[in-house]
Amino acid sequence: SSLTYGDIAGGFRAIIAWAMAERGMVFLHSAAVAWAGHAALIVGASGSGKSSTALSCLLAGLEYLGDDHCLLELGDEPRVHSVYAAAKLHDAQLASFPELDAFVVNRDRVAPEKGVAILYPAFRDLLPMSRTLSAVFVPRITGEKRTVIVPAGPAAALAALAPSTLLQMASADREGLATMGRLVRQIPCFSLQLGTERREIAETIRDFLAERSTALE
């Protein structure tokens, strides 16, 4: 009962990071969504479109593993694990996702505090614990109508992922940075050029992951 809504949606990061590091996992500042058993990690600084992309996918029926934090497990089959079954949204984002307003629990918040939407149990069927990681997306807001996915280099993906993760995670160490470096070399990286149509964003990602699933079978 003493937990704040911030704790529920994103708290105890250092404790979780330390505990999971012993199990070979790295705590990342990232979003992740999945389709057909395959996940895409969405990486970038705050304001890059991570949360909006993940929530667009959730509301279109894709699986959701997080909009701000996830756990990465590299190995023969890299996996991304969910940490929080919640979403944090600025008021402007809530205006764009009115479907989530009913799940916001901190209605007495004071700006600039974000609204916390608790997604479980309403979205339980779309909240997997983990999925095979098949792609890394670096989102970029273009202002164009269409959403396009094009190849990107590992350096661009690492530049989008590492600084914000290291800034948010005071416990991040050299091993964590090395793991992020291995991630972008091991998993194909792409530029997710975000269009203005929310449903098309989700459909583009769904089709991409469906193709990845078919190709890897």
FENZI-V110877 format. One record per residue. N is the residue number from 0. OMEGA is omega in radians with two decimals (NA if undefined). Layout:
n={N | N}
omega={OMEGA | OMEGA}
This chain:
n={0 | 1 | 2 | 3 | 4 | 5 | 6 | 7 | 8 | 9 | 10 | 11 | 12 | 13 | 14 | 15 | 16 | 17 | 18 | 19 | 20 | 21 | 22 | 23 | 24 | 25 | 26 | 27 | 28 | 29 | 30 | 31 | 32 | 33 | 34 | 35 | 36 | 37 | 38 | 39 | 40 | 41 | 42 | 43 | 44 | 45 | 46 | 47 | 48 | 49 | 50 | 51 | 52 | 53 | 54 | 55 | 56 | 57 | 58 | 59 | 60 | 61 | 62 | 63 | 64 | 65 | 66 | 67 | 68 | 69 | 70 | 71 | 72 | 73 | 74 | 75 | 76 | 77 | 78 | 79 | 80 | 81 | 82 | 83 | 84 | 85 | 86 | 87 | 88 | 89 | 90 | 91 | 92 | 93 | 94 | 95 | 96 | 97 | 98 | 99 | 100 | 101 | 102 | 103 | 104 | 105 | 106 | 107 | 108 | 109 | 110 | 111 | 112 | 113 | 114 | 115 | 116 | 117 | 118 | 119 | 120 | 121 | 122 | 123 | 124 | 125 | 126 | 127 | 128 | 129 | 130 | 131 | 132 | 133 | 134 | 135 | 136 | 137 | 138 | 139 | 140 | 141 | 142 | 143 | 144 | 145 | 146 | 147 | 148 | 149 | 150 | 151 | 152 | 153 | 154 | 155 | 156 | 157 | 158 | 159 | 160 | 161 | 162 | 163 | 164 | 165 | 166 | 167 | 168 | 169 | 170 | 171 | 172 | 173 | 174 | 175 | 176 | 177 | 178 | 179 | 180 | 181 | 182 | 183 | 184 | 185 | 186 | 187 | 188 | 189 | 190 | 191 | 192 | 193 | 194 | 195 | 196 | 197 | 198 | 199 | 200 | 201 | 202 | 203 | 204 | 205 | 206 | 207 | 208 | 209 | 210 | 211 | 212 | 213 | 214 | 215 | 216}
omega={-3.13 | -3.14 | 3.01 | 3.09 | 3.06 | 3.09 | -3.09 | -3.04 | -3.10 | -3.06 | 3.07 | -3.05 | -3.11 | -3.14 | 3.13 | -3.13 | 3.14 | -3.10 | -3.10 | 3.08 | 3.11 | 3.14 | 3.06 | -3.13 | 3.13 | 3.12 | -3.07 | 2.93 | -3.05 | 2.95 | 3.07 | 3.07 | -3.08 | 3.05 | 3.11 | 3.08 | -3.09 | -3.06 | 2.98 | 3.04 | -3.10 | -2.96 | 3.11 | 3.13 | 3.07 | -3.12 | -3.11 | 3.14 | -3.12 | -3.06 | -3.12 | 3.12 | -3.12 | -3.12 | 3.04 | 3.13 | 3.14 | -3.07 | 3.06 | 3.06 | 3.04 | 3.10 | -3.01 | 3.10 | 3.10 | 3.09 | -3.06 | -3.11 | 3.09 | 3.02 | 3.12 | 3.05 | 3.10 | -3.12 | 3.10 | 3.05 | -3.13 | -3.12 | 3.01 | -3.08 | 3.08 | 3.08 | -3.06 | 3.07 | -3.07 | 3.07 | 3.12 | -3.03 | 2.95 | -3.13 | 3.13 | 3.08 | 3.10 | 3.10 | 3.13 | -3.13 | -3.10 | 3.12 | -3.09 | -3.05 | -3.10 | -3.07 | 3.12 | -3.02 | -3.12 | -3.08 | 3.11 | -3.10 | 3.10 | 3.13 | 0.17 | 3.12 | 3.14 | 2.99 | -3.14 | 3.10 | 3.11 | -2.98 | 3.10 | 0.21 | -3.02 | -3.09 | -2.98 | -3.09 | -3.11 | -3.09 | 3.13 | 3.08 | -3.14 | 3.09 | 3.04 | -3.12 | -3.05 | -3.10 | 3.01 | 3.13 | 2.99 | -3.06 | 3.06 | 3.13 | -3.02 | -3.03 | 3.08 | -3.11 | -3.03 | 3.01 | -3.06 | 3.06 | -3.12 | -3.12 | 3.07 | -3.12 | 3.10 | -3.10 | 3.14 | 3.13 | 3.12 | 3.12 | 3.12 | -3.04 | -2.92 | -3.05 | -3.09 | 3.09 | -3.14 | 3.13 | -3.10 | -3.04 | 3.14 | -3.14 | -3.13 | -3.09 | -3.12 | 3.13 | 3.10 | 3.11 | 3.11 | 3.11 | 3.08 | 3.08 | 3.10 | 3.13 | -3.04 | 3.04 | -3.06 | -3.07 | 3.12 | -3.09 | -3.07 | 2.99 | 3.11 | -3.07 | -2.94 | 3.03 | -3.05 | -3.11 | -3.05 | -3.11 | -3.14 | 3.07 | -3.12 | -3.12 | 3.12 | 3.12 | 3.11 | -3.13 | 3.12 | -3.11 | 3.07 | 3.10 | 3.10 | 3.13 | -3.14 | -3.10 | -3.06 | 3.12 | NA}
